[in-house]
Amino acid sequence: MEFSYLTRKNELEKLDGESFDVVIVGGGIVGAGIANLLSANRLKILLIDKSDFASGTSSNSSKLIHGGLRYLSQGHLLLTRQLLKERNYLLKNLDIVRKLSFDILVDESSWKKSSLYFGLFLYNLLGGSWRMPHFQKDGYSYPGYQGRFSYEDASTNDALLVVYNVVSAVMGGAIAINYLEATGFKETTDGVETILVNRFGDGTYRVRSKIVVNASGPWINAIYGHYTSKNIENLRLSKGSHLILRSEKFNIDRAVAFRSHLDRRQMFIIPKGEVVIVGTTDMFINSPDSSEISREERNYILDSVRKIFPSLQEQDVVGSYSGVRPLYGAGDDPGKVTRDFHIELTGKMISIMGVKITDYRRATRMISKQIGTVLNRELVLRENPKVLYKRGNLDPIRAAIMQECALTVDDVVRRRLGYYYESVDQGSSRKEEISRMLSEVLGR
Ligand SMILES: Cc1cc2nc3c(=O)[nH]c(=O)nc-3n(C[C@H](O)[C@H](O)[C@H](O)COP(=O)(O)OP(=O)(O)OC[C@H]3O[C@@H](n4cnc5c(N)ncnc54)[C@H](O)[C@@H]3O)c2cc1C
C-alpha cells in the first residue's frame, strides 16, 4: 500500500469541506495509537501533525519500554504493574521492541543495596517473573563502586513505533497527513470545525468532525486555548535532554542505570548501534518550543557519567536531543510529579497529556472508550490498537518514502531509520542518497 507525498497530495485535494467522526490533532504516539484503534473500529478519522509524525516528544524519549524502577521507588505500584504489563505485551508482539539488559550500579550515590534487592525483586514480580536479584562485584572499576545488580527491560525505536501505528491506521482507512497544522476551531451545531494550514506547500482547509482529540503533547495548551480561550490548570512542561556519545570509551553491551553523584537523580547509559545515549535531565520550562539542550544540561550529563567513565571528553559527544514532557500535577520538583496520564473532556474536545510511550495502548483504549461514549458507539477495545504494518523486504529508504510518507531528509534520518540517534555521523553520509530518492518521488 502506498502512503507517500503523492497520496498526501491526493488527500489534500479532497480535504476542504470534508466531515469526519474524529479529527485527531497531533501525530505522536498518542494521536497515532488513537487513530489506529478508531480506524480499526471503522470510524472516519483524520490524523494531522503540524510537522512530521513523531516530531515532538515521541522521537526524543530515552526509547525505553519499561515499568520504571523510579516510579516503584516513589510507591506507584499500580502504575509500575500496568507499565510492565504493556512492556510484556509489546515485547511479545512487536519486533521493533527488543529486550535490553541493565546493570544497576551500587555506590555511595545509589539506593542502598538492600533497597535495590527488594525493589528489583518486586519489579520482577510485578513484571510476572519470580527471578531473584543477584549481586555481583565485578564489571566496573571507578572509585566508590561496590557492585551491580542486573535486570531486564526493553527498548525500541520510539519514532518508528509511532510511524508503524500511523501506517496501520491508514491501512484501516484513516486519513493521516503530516505537515498540516490545526490553527483554529469553531463550535458547530453538531460538532467542531477545524481550520488547517498546509506547512509543506500552500493551502488552508476547513473540516468538520463530531469530536476533536487534542493529542498535541507539549503544545496541548495552545490547542486547548484555540478551542476554549483558557489554559489547562496544573499543566507544566519539563524538558529532558540526552547526549549521544561514541561508544568506544564505554565498551558496554548492556545498558547501565546509575544515580548521578551530583544530585542522586537516576540516569541511563543506553547502547544504540555505534553510539550510547546518556540521559536524562528534568527541568521545568515555559515554552514547548524551547527544546534545545542547554550548556548547563550538557555539563551535568557529562560530569555525571564521567564519574563512571573518567576518560570521556567533550570530543566524544557526537550529538544531543531534547524532549518536553507535559506533566499534570503540582510540586516544585519535576521528578516527583506523577508520570501517569490525564484526560480532560471539554465540550467536543478531549485532551490527553502525560502518556508514556510504554503505556500508549492502555491510554489509547481509555480515551477511545470516552470517544465511544460521546459518539454513542460501542467500540472493540480489547487487544487494540494492533500494529498491522511491517516494512517487509523493500529497501528501507524507499519504504520510508513510499510507504511511510517521509517528505524530507530529516524525516528519513531521524524518524524512519533512526540514523540520527544510532550512528556516529548521525546519518550525514546517507543524506545525499536520501535526497536523490526524495527528488525522484517529489519531482524536485
Ligand atoms: C526526555 C524524555 C524521555 C522520555 N523517555 C521515555 C521512555 O524512555 N519511555 C517511555 O515510555 N516514555 C518516555 N518519555 C515519555 C514519552 O516520550 C512522552 O510522554 C510521549 O512521547 C508523548 O507523546 P504524545 O503523543 O503525547 O506527544 P508528542 O510526541 O509530543 O506529539 C504531539 C504532536 O502534536 C503535534 N502538534 C502540536 N501542535 C499541533 C497543531 N497545532 N497541529 C497539528 N499538530 C500539532 C506535534 O508536532 C507533535 O508531533 C520520555 C519523555 C521525555 C521528555
The ligand as an SDF file (V2000), in Angstrom:
LIG
                    3D

 53 58  0  0  0  0  0  0  0  0999 V2000
   13.3230   13.2430   27.9050 C   0  0  0  0  0  0  0  0  0  0  0  0
   12.1820   12.2820   27.8730 C   0  0  0  0  0  0  0  0  0  0  0  0
   12.4300   10.9160   27.9640 C   0  0  0  0  0  0  0  0  0  0  0  0
   11.3730   10.0140   27.9230 C   0  0  0  0  0  0  0  0  0  0  0  0
   11.6460    8.6850   27.9460 N   0  0  0  0  0  0  0  0  0  0  0  0
   10.6490    7.7880   27.8800 C   0  0  0  0  0  0  0  0  0  0  0  0
   10.9430    6.4090   27.8220 C   0  0  0  0  0  0  0  0  0  0  0  0
   12.1050    6.0020   27.8230 O   0  0  0  0  0  0  0  0  0  0  0  0
    9.9010    5.5420   27.7580 N   0  0  0  0  0  0  0  0  0  0  0  0
    8.6040    5.9700   27.7370 C   0  0  0  0  0  0  0  0  0  0  0  0
    7.7060    5.1270   27.7110 O   0  0  0  0  0  0  0  0  0  0  0  0
    8.2890    7.2890   27.7500 N   0  0  0  0  0  0  0  0  0  0  0  0
    9.2840    8.2030   27.8140 C   0  0  0  0  0  0  0  0  0  0  0  0
    9.0050    9.5420   27.8030 N   0  0  0  0  0  0  0  0  0  0  0  0
    7.6250    9.9880   27.6950 C   0  0  0  0  0  0  0  0  0  0  0  0
    7.1130    9.9630   26.2420 C   0  0  0  0  0  0  0  0  0  0  0  0
    8.1540   10.1770   25.3440 O   0  0  0  0  0  0  0  0  0  0  0  0
    6.0630   11.0270   26.0080 C   0  0  0  0  0  0  0  0  0  0  0  0
    5.1900   11.1160   27.0760 O   0  0  0  0  0  0  0  0  0  0  0  0
    5.2880   10.7090   24.7370 C   0  0  0  0  0  0  0  0  0  0  0  0
    6.1720   10.6190   23.6410 O   0  0  0  0  0  0  0  0  0  0  0  0
    4.2300   11.7640   24.4910 C   0  0  0  0  0  0  0  0  0  0  0  0
    3.5940   11.5210   23.2630 O   0  0  0  0  0  0  0  0  0  0  0  0
    2.4710   12.5000   22.7320 P   0  0  0  0  0  0  0  0  0  0  0  0
    1.8620   11.8610   21.5330 O   0  0  0  0  0  0  0  0  0  0  0  0
    1.5630   12.8830   23.8460 O   0  0  0  0  0  0  0  0  0  0  0  0
    3.2250   13.8630   22.3670 O   0  0  0  0  0  0  0  0  0  0  0  0
    4.2170   14.1990   21.1540 P   0  0  0  0  0  0  0  0  0  0  0  0
    5.0370   13.0620   20.7580 O   0  0  0  0  0  0  0  0  0  0  0  0
    4.9320   15.4480   21.5230 O   0  0  0  0  0  0  0  0  0  0  0  0
    3.2160   14.5010   19.9350 O   0  0  0  0  0  0  0  0  0  0  0  0
    2.4730   15.6800   19.8430 C   0  0  0  0  0  0  0  0  0  0  0  0
    2.4210   16.0610   18.3610 C   0  0  0  0  0  0  0  0  0  0  0  0
    1.4640   17.1140   18.2080 O   0  0  0  0  0  0  0  0  0  0  0  0
    1.8890   17.8880   17.1130 C   0  0  0  0  0  0  0  0  0  0  0  0
    1.1960   19.1840   17.1630 N   0  0  0  0  0  0  0  0  0  0  0  0
    1.3570   20.1640   18.0880 C   0  0  0  0  0  0  0  0  0  0  0  0
    0.5790   21.2190   17.7830 N   0  0  0  0  0  0  0  0  0  0  0  0
   -0.0760   20.9060   16.6360 C   0  0  0  0  0  0  0  0  0  0  0  0
   -1.0140   21.6110   15.8090 C   0  0  0  0  0  0  0  0  0  0  0  0
   -1.4070   22.8630   16.0830 N   0  0  0  0  0  0  0  0  0  0  0  0
   -1.4870   20.9940   14.6960 N   0  0  0  0  0  0  0  0  0  0  0  0
   -1.0780   19.7400   14.3800 C   0  0  0  0  0  0  0  0  0  0  0  0
   -0.1850   19.0280   15.1320 N   0  0  0  0  0  0  0  0  0  0  0  0
    0.2950   19.6040   16.2480 C   0  0  0  0  0  0  0  0  0  0  0  0
    3.4060   17.9970   17.3140 C   0  0  0  0  0  0  0  0  0  0  0  0
    4.0680   18.3320   16.1310 O   0  0  0  0  0  0  0  0  0  0  0  0
    3.7530   16.6080   17.8360 C   0  0  0  0  0  0  0  0  0  0  0  0
    4.2480   15.7490   16.8280 O   0  0  0  0  0  0  0  0  0  0  0  0
   10.0360   10.4820   27.8210 C   0  0  0  0  0  0  0  0  0  0  0  0
    9.7790   11.8570   27.7380 C   0  0  0  0  0  0  0  0  0  0  0  0
   10.8540   12.7570   27.7320 C   0  0  0  0  0  0  0  0  0  0  0  0
   10.5900   14.2090   27.6010 C   0  0  0  0  0  0  0  0  0  0  0  0
  1  2  1  0
  2  3  1  0
  2 52  2  0
  3  4  2  0
  4  5  1  0
  4 50  1  0
  5  6  2  0
  6  7  1  0
  6 13  1  0
  7  8  2  0
  7  9  1  0
  9 10  1  0
 10 11  2  0
 10 12  1  0
 12 13  2  0
 13 14  1  0
 14 15  1  0
 14 50  1  0
 15 16  1  0
 16 17  1  0
 16 18  1  0
 18 19  1  0
 18 20  1  0
 20 21  1  0
 20 22  1  0
 22 23  1  0
 23 24  1  0
 24 25  2  0
 24 26  1  0
 24 27  1  0
 27 28  1  0
 28 29  2  0
 28 30  1  0
 28 31  1  0
 31 32  1  0
 32 33  1  0
 33 34  1  0
 33 48  1  0
 34 35  1  0
 35 36  1  0
 35 46  1  0
 36 37  1  0
 36 45  1  0
 37 38  2  0
 38 39  1  0
 39 40  1  0
 39 45  2  0
 40 41  1  0
 40 42  2  0
 42 43  1  0
 43 44  2  0
 44 45  1  0
 46 47  1  0
 46 48  1  0
 48 49  1  0
 50 51  2  0
 51 52  1  0
 52 53  1  0
M  END
$$$$
